[in-house]
């Protein structure tokens, strides 16, 4: 998380990346669906984004907090557009 904590503000950004086995990915996606997150796909990638009606902030396309699931990994950012900033070279 990046933010200026020296002052009360909603100007912070969240990013995350981690490895994930197929079973854990299935459970995580099932839980996100159960909790009302919206599912979409792009090729082999699966996205879950919060309902924009409840989002604190959204990107220019209207997406708030979003998870991106790939083969063996997951990314998270406070907007879908923010996922582009995560580039893992492992």
C-alpha positions in Angstrom: 0.0 0.0 0.0 1.3 3.4 -0.9 -0.2 6.5 0.8 0.7 9.6 2.7 -0.2 8.7 6.3 1.0 12.0 7.7 -2.5 13.5 6.9 -6.0 12.2 6.9 -6.7 11.4 3.3 -8.3 8.9 0.9 -5.3 9.2 -1.4 -3.8 5.7 -1.2 -3.1 3.0 -3.6 -3.1 -0.8 -3.1 -1.3 -3.5 -5.1 -0.6 -7.1 -4.6 0.8 -10.2 -6.4 1.2 -13.8 -5.3 1.5 -17.4 -6.5 -1.7 -19.4 -6.2 -2.4 -23.1 -6.8 -5.5 -24.1 -8.8 -7.5 -25.3 -5.8 -6.8 -22.1 -3.9 -7.7 -20.0 -6.9 -11.0 -21.9 -7.3 -11.9 -21.3 -3.7 -10.9 -17.6 -3.8 -13.0 -17.0 -7.0 -15.9 -18.9 -5.5 -15.8 -16.7 -2.4 -15.6 -13.5 -4.5 -18.6 -14.5 -6.6 -20.5 -15.4 -3.4 -19.7 -12.0 -2.0 -21.1 -10.1 -5.0 -17.9 -9.4 -6.9 -18.4 -9.2 -10.7 -16.6 -11.8 -12.9 -15.3 -11.1 -16.4 -12.7 -12.8 -18.6 -10.1 -11.8 -21.2 -8.6 -14.8 -22.9 -7.2 -17.0 -20.2 -7.4 -14.3 -17.5 -10.2 -14.1 -15.0 -11.1 -10.8 -13.3 -13.3 -10.1 -10.3 -14.1 -6.5 -9.6 -16.2 -5.0 -6.8 -19.6 -3.7 -7.7 -19.0 -0.1 -8.9 -22.1 1.0 -7.0 -20.1 0.4 -3.8 -16.6 1.4 -5.0 -14.7 4.1 -3.2 -12.8 5.0 -6.3 -13.0 3.8 -9.9 -10.7 4.0 -13.0 -11.8 5.7 -16.2 -13.7 2.6 -17.3 -15.6 2.4 -14.0 -13.7 -0.5 -12.3 -12.8 -0.3 -8.7 -10.8 -2.9 -6.7 -10.0 -5.8 -9.0 -8.4 -9.3 -8.8 -6.8 -10.8 -11.9 -6.3 -14.5 -11.9 -3.7 -16.2 -14.2 -2.1 -19.6 -14.4 -0.6 -20.0 -11.0 -0.8 -16.4 -9.8 -3.2 -13.6 -8.8 -2.8 -9.8 -8.9 -4.8 -7.2 -7.0 -5.1 -3.4 -7.4 -7.4 -0.7 -6.2 -8.6 -0.3 -9.8 -8.5 -2.6 -12.8 -6.3 -0.1 -14.6 -3.9 -0.3 -11.7 -3.2 -3.9 -12.5 -1.1 -2.8 -15.5 1.5 -1.4 -13.0 2.2 -4.9 -11.6 4.9 -6.6 -13.6 6.5 -9.6 -11.8 9.8 -10.8 -13.1 10.3 -14.0 -11.1 
